[in-house]
Amino acid sequence: LQGSPKRVAVSDSLQMTDNQFCCGDVAFPPTEANQQAFHAEMQGKLAARNVLRLAQGQTLLKYPYDMTETDQMPLVYVLSLGRYNGVVGFNELVVPGPIAPIVKFIIEYTKVLHMEGKVVGKLIWAIGDAVVVSLSRTIIQPKPKKQ
């Protein structure tokens, strides 16, 4: 992809055509151009579920509502600023300082375990994703969308 970012138009079920789905950085508009690993992973899960639902003749799930029960995905990020500094962000909560590199290490380490199929990694990420979505719905909500 050279030049300006390319985007693929998708419906709120992440469908491009009758039997094709797209997710991640290029899917637009339900992703709101948020290019984040958390969003891409959630979209991948929804798209995979929709492929199965399409094959079974079921109603397709909608993004982001069927992942979060809201109209917005959480904003989650960790930004490293050197070896001992950074920023952790979760919706409107921003925490600068030395906690960021620790959080980033934990995220990377446990994600590798998850991708390797290790039970502990799968468990940590299943719980972590559920906690992120729950906190975003209740305690640390995202900034309201601009109308």
N, C-alpha and C positions, 0 to 999 in steps of 0.2 A: 504494500500500500504506500504509494509515493504521493507527495503533494499534500493536499488537504485530507483530513480524515474521511474515510469512506464509511458509510453507514448502510445497513440493510433494513428496509422497512419491514416491520413485523407487527402482527396484531398483539393484543394483550394476552394472547395464549402463546406468544412467541413464534407464531406461524408466519412463514414467508409465502408459501403456497399451500395448496390443499394437503400435501403430505411432506412438506419440508419445514423444519424449524431452525431458528437461529438464536444464539445467545452469546453473551459476553460483550466485549467492547464495541462490536459493530452493530449490535441489535438496537434499533431505535423505532418508535419513541418510548415504549413503556419503561425503558431503562433510564430515561432522562439523561443520557450521556454520562452517567456515573461509571467511570472505568475503574472498578475496584474488584479485587479478587472475591470478596464476600458476595457482591452482587452477581458476578459471573458464575460462581459456584451454585448459588441459589437458582439462577436461571437455568443452569445445566440440569439441576435436579427436576425443576418444573418441566423443562423440555423433554427430558427422558420419560417422566410420568405421562406427559401428553402424547408421546409416541405410542406408549402402551394403551392409553385411553382411546386414541384414534383407532388403533387396530381392533379394539374391543367394542367400538361403536358408542363409547361413552362421551359425555359432555367434557370438553376440555377445561383445564384449570386456567385461571387468569393470574397474570403477574402484575403487581406483587401481592394482590389480596390473598390468594390461596396459599401463599408462603408466610404471610404475616398477619392476616386478618385486618389489615389496614391498607390505605392507598399509598403507603410509602415504605421503602426499605430503610433499615437503619444505615446511618453513615458511620462506618467503622474504619479507622486507619491508625497506623503506627509509622511515624516518620523518624528515621535515624538522623541525628545531627552529630556525627562523630561516634567514637567508641563508647562514650559515657554520657551521652545526652540525646535528647529527642523529644518527640511529642506523641502522646497517645490521645486519640480523639474518638468519642462515641456520641453521635448526634451533637448536642450543644455543649457537652462536657469535654473540656480540653485540659489535659494534664501534661505540662512540660517537665523536663528534668530527667534524672537518671533511671527512672522506672521504664522508660520507653525501650531502651536496648534489652532490658530483662524480658519485657513483654514480647518483644520481637523474637528473641531467642526461643522463648517458650512456644510461641505460635509456630515458628519454623520447625522446631524439633518435633512437636506433636503432630504437625501436618504431615511430615515425612513418615512418622509412624502410621498415621491414618492411611496414607497413600500406599504404604507397604502392606496394608491389610492387617496390621497388628490390632488386636482387640482393644488394648488400652488407648491407642490413637483414635479408633472408631468411637469408643465410648466418650473420650474427652471432647471430640468434635461434635458428637450428637448432643451432648449436654451443653456445650458451649454455644452452638447455634440456637438451641432452644432458649437458653438464658438471654442471649443477645436480642432475639425477637421479642421475648417476654418483657425485658427491661425497656425496650424501645416502644412497646405498646403502653406501658404503664408509668414507669418512674422517670426515665430519661428520654422523652419523646423527641422526634426530629422537629426541626423548624418547619412550620407550616409551608406548604407549597404556595408559590406566587400564583395568583389567578390571572 
